[in-house]
Amino acid sequence: MTYYTRQPFQKAASGAEIERLLHHLPTVALLAEEPWIEGFAKSVLKQSRRRGWSPSPKQLPVMRHLVNALFTRTEGEADDIQMIED
């Protein structure tokens, strides 16, 4: 017997969200620590130039995750801002 797991409902992306994701993907590619992330970002950017393109149901959650990771910082990472005390 085979059991299939349901994928969580993925909210469709608006045009504005897709534009925001595409805007930040070059930075994702530039700062990528793993080659597949850089390749994915560059591939999506190349595909997005096609007329009528929209991200696939598999691409959209990955794009959201990578762009959100740009703006979040885990506990072990160093601060970008150094406070100077008098």
Disulfide bonds with the S-S distance in Angstrom:
none
